[in-house]
Amino acid sequence: MQSRYSFLQEKKKKKWPYIISGIIAGILVATAVVWVGMNEWNIDKSIEELRDLTGVKQIVDVDKTEANVDKPVIEEPKQEIPIVEEPVVEEVDMSGAKGYIGNEVLPQEPTIVKGVLIASKKYPLPSTYAPGESKEARTAFQEMAAEAILSGYDLVAFSTYRSFDYQTQLYERYVTNDGQEAADRYSARPGYSEHQTGLAFDIGEQHFEQHFARESFGETEAGKWVAANAHKYGFIMRYPNGSEKITGYMYEPWHFRYIGKELAPQVFEANVTLEEFLNL
């Protein structure tokens, strides 16, 4: 039989772990209270400070940085249709060609011959002339484009109205790249461009941008269709092949000028340039 002394001694031994645990718990609680008190009784601040001491915050932040690092934003290039004019491809004898006189002065009023607004190397426009794109010409182009769809060609007018200021920038860029003599063959000086009238439409085929403002457009099926049908909608090819000495510009099978549904068929059937038809 166990003695009372032995029983008490054994009971004391069993109490020690609880006593030690209680002491440790008390110390931890006291430490926590003191720590929170040191951080102005702000529990969140106390936790953050504790993370700084233990290095936990640094590890978390590094992981967060790697997981959420901002990736560079790559913007898709805008599908802007370029305004490009055909570069010089061959030397042509321009002696006797209609061209700039040399000391041109822009007029105060535009030139109109037989009801047709003229913009050429001989008949410039005022610098202030700014009608915007012709609504009548746009409607006519849309009619032509709708008809072309039925034949399998998706036409687009990639350049129409250009302001005097924009034409100035464009022409100066070409002169810088190719020199003035070369630029004058395929780009109008400011004030002399048909695009400033709002009646000139550079036409191409959708999804075949490699032929935009290129002689190669005239060899495509779409280009041939436009050349054969544009007059029905009031447009003429303004700078036909082989007419550079008359118009002052090289062959541009993409450049069409709206002159109306009554006059365009007459010019087309006569197979002449606008200069020849109007005796300019």
C-alpha positions in Angstrom: 0.0 0.0 0.0 1.4 3.4 -1.0 2.2 5.7 1.8 0.7 9.1 2.1 4.2 10.7 1.7 4.8 8.8 -1.5 1.5 9.8 -2.8 2.1 13.5 -2.2 5.5 13.4 -3.7 4.2 11.8 -6.9 1.4 14.3 -7.0 3.9 17.2 -6.8 5.9 15.7 -9.7 2.8 15.6 -11.9 2.1 19.3 -11.2 5.6 20.6 -12.3 4.9 20.4 -16.1 1.7 22.4 -15.6 3.5 24.9 -13.5 6.4 25.3 -16.0 3.9 25.6 -18.9 2.0 28.2 -17.0 5.1 30.2 -16.3 6.2 30.2 -20.0 2.7 31.1 -21.1 2.7 34.0 -18.6 6.0 35.2 -19.9 4.8 35.1 -23.5 1.6 36.9 -22.7 3.5 39.5 -20.7 6.0 39.9 -23.6 3.2 40.3 -26.1 1.5 42.9 -24.0 4.7 44.8 -23.6 5.4 44.6 -27.4 2.0 45.8 -28.3 2.4 48.6 -25.8 5.7 49.6 -27.4 3.9 49.9 -30.7 1.3 52.2 -29.4 -1.2 49.4 -28.8 -1.5 48.9 -32.6 -1.8 45.1 -33.2 -1.2 45.4 -37.0 1.8 47.5 -36.5 3.1 45.1 -33.8 2.8 42.2 -36.3 4.5 44.1 -39.1 7.4 45.1 -36.7 7.7 41.4 -35.6 7.9 40.4 -39.3 10.7 42.9 -39.9 12.7 41.4 -37.0 12.2 37.8 -38.1 12.6 38.4 -41.9 9.2 37.0 -42.7 8.0 40.2 -44.4 11.0 40.3 -46.7 10.4 36.8 -47.9 6.7 37.5 -48.5 7.4 40.7 -50.4 9.9 39.1 -52.7 7.4 36.4 -53.6 4.8 39.0 -54.2 7.1 41.1 -56.4 8.0 38.1 -58.5 4.4 37.0 -58.8 2.9 40.4 -59.6 5.7 42.2 -61.4 4.4 44.5 -64.0 4.9 43.2 -67.5 5.7 45.7 -70.2 2.6 46.7 -72.1 3.1 46.1 -75.8 0.6 48.1 -77.8 -0.5 46.7 -81.1 0.5 49.0 -83.9 -2.5 50.9 -85.3 -3.7 49.6 -88.6 -3.3 53.0 -90.1 -3.3 52.9 -93.9 -0.1 54.6 -95.1 -0.1 57.5 -97.4 2.7 56.5 -99.8 3.3 57.7 -103.3 5.1 55.8 -106.0 8.9 56.4 -105.9 10.8 57.2 -109.0 11.3 54.0 -111.0 12.8 55.2 -114.3 14.3 58.3 -116.0 11.9 60.1 -118.3 12.7 62.9 -120.7 10.6 65.8 -119.3 11.6 68.4 -121.9 8.5 70.1 -123.0 6.4 68.6 -120.2 3.8 70.6 -118.5 5.3 71.5 -115.1 6.0 74.2 -112.6 7.0 77.5 -114.1 9.5 78.2 -111.4 8.1 81.4 -109.7 4.6 80.3 -108.9 2.4 82.4 -106.6 -0.7 80.8 -105.1 -4.0 82.5 -106.3 -6.7 84.0 -104.1 -9.4 81.9 -105.8 -9.4 78.4 -107.2 -9.5 77.8 -111.0 -12.7 76.4 -112.5 -12.8 75.3 -116.2 -16.1 74.3 -117.7 -17.5 73.6 -114.2 -14.5 71.5 -113.2 -12.3 72.5 -110.3 -8.7 72.3 -111.4 -5.6 71.5 -109.3 -2.5 70.9 -111.3 1.1 72.1 -111.7 -0.2 74.9 -113.9 -3.3 75.8 -111.8 -2.7 75.8 -108.1 -5.2 76.3 -105.3 -5.2 79.0 -102.6 -3.4 77.9 -99.4 -6.6 78.7 -97.5 -8.8 76.4 -99.7 -10.0 73.7 -97.3 -13.3 72.0 -98.3 -12.6 68.7 -96.7 -13.5 65.4 -98.4 -16.3 65.8 -100.9 -19.5 64.1 -99.6 -20.7 63.6 -103.2 -17.4 61.9 -104.2 -17.5 59.7 -101.0 -21.1 58.6 -101.9 -20.0 57.8 -105.4 -17.0 55.8 -104.2 -19.3 53.8 -101.8 -21.5 52.9 -104.7 -18.5 51.8 -106.7 -17.1 49.8 -103.8 -20.5 48.0 -103.3 -20.6 47.0 -107.0 -17.0 45.8 -106.8 -17.9 43.5 -103.9 -20.2 41.6 -106.2 -17.2 41.0 -108.5 -15.1 39.9 -105.5 -13.0 43.0 -104.9 -13.1 44.8 -101.5 -12.0 48.4 -102.4 -10.8 51.0 -100.0 -10.0 54.7 -100.4 -6.7 54.9 -98.4 -6.1 58.6 -99.0 -8.6 61.3 -99.9 -8.6 64.9 -98.7 -5.3 66.5 -97.6 -5.0 69.9 -96.1 -2.4 72.4 -97.4 -0.4 72.0 -94.2 -0.4 68.2 -94.4 0.6 68.3 -98.1 3.5 70.6 -97.1 4.8 68.1 -94.6 4.4 65.2 -97.1 6.1 67.0 -100.0 9.0 68.2 -97.8 9.6 64.6 -96.6 9.8 63.3 -100.2 12.2 66.1 -101.2 14.4 65.2 -98.2 14.4 61.6 -99.2 14.6 61.8 -103.0 15.5 65.4 -103.9 13.1 67.9 -105.4 13.4 66.9 -109.0 12.4 63.3 -108.3 9.7 64.3 -105.7 8.1 66.6 -108.3 7.3 63.6 -110.5 5.2 61.8 -107.9 4.2 64.3 -105.3 2.5 67.7 -105.6 3.9 70.8 -104.0 1.6 72.3 -101.4 -1.2 74.1 -103.1 -0.9 72.0 -106.2 -2.3 68.8 -105.0 -5.7 67.4 -106.2 -6.1 65.9 -102.8 -6.6 69.4 -101.4 -9.8 69.6 -103.5 -11.3 66.7 -101.6 -12.2 65.1 -104.9 -9.1 62.9 -105.4 -9.4 59.3 -104.1 -6.4 57.0 -103.8 -7.9 53.5 -104.2 -6.6 50.1 -103.3 -7.9 46.6 -102.4 -8.4 45.7 -98.8 -5.8 43.2 -97.4 -3.5 43.9 -100.4 -1.7 46.9 -98.9 1.5 45.9 -100.8 -0.1 47.4 -103.9 -1.2 50.7 -102.2 0.2 53.7 -104.2 2.2 51.3 -106.4 2.1 50.8 -110.2 1.6 47.2 -109.4 -2.0 48.0 -108.4 -2.7 48.5 -112.1 -1.7 44.9 -112.8 -4.0 43.4 -110.1 -7.5 42.2 -111.0 -9.0 44.8 -108.6 -6.9 47.5 -110.3 -8.1 46.5 -113.7 -11.7 46.5 -112.5 -11.4 50.0 -111.2 -9.8 51.3 -114.3 -12.6 49.8 -116.4 -15.5 50.9 -114.2 -14.6 54.0 -112.2 -16.0 56.3 -114.9 -19.5 54.9 -114.3 -19.4 56.4 -110.9 -17.9 59.8 -111.8 -14.2 59.0 -111.4 -11.4 59.1 -114.0 -7.8 57.8 -113.6 -6.1 61.2 -113.3 -2.5 60.2 -114.3 -2.7 57.4 -117.0 0.3 55.5 -118.2 2.4 57.3 -120.8 0.9 60.8 -120.0 3.6 62.2 -117.7 4.6 64.9 -120.2 1.0 66.1 -120.3 -0.1 65.8 -116.6 3.4 66.4 -115.1 3.1 63.2 -113.0 4.2 59.7 -113.5 1.7 56.8 -113.9 -0.6 56.4 -110.9 -3.2 53.7 -111.5 -4.4 54.2 -107.9 -5.2 58.0 -108.2 -8.7 58.7 -109.3 -10.4 62.1 -109.5 -14.2 62.6 -109.2 -15.5 64.9 -111.9 -19.2 63.7 -111.9 -21.2 60.9 -113.5 -21.9 63.0 -116.6 -18.4 64.1 -117.5 -16.4 61.1 -116.4 -17.8 58.8 -119.1 -17.0 61.4 -121.8 -13.3 61.6 -120.7 -13.1 57.9 -120.5 -14.5 57.3 -123.9 -12.3 59.9 -125.4 -9.3 58.1 -123.9 -7.5 61.3 -123.0 -6.3 63.1 -119.9 -8.3 65.9 -118.2 -5.7 68.4 -119.5 -6.4 67.3 -123.1 -10.2 67.1 -122.7 -10.4 70.6 -121.2 -7.6 72.0 -123.4 -5.7 73.2 -120.3 
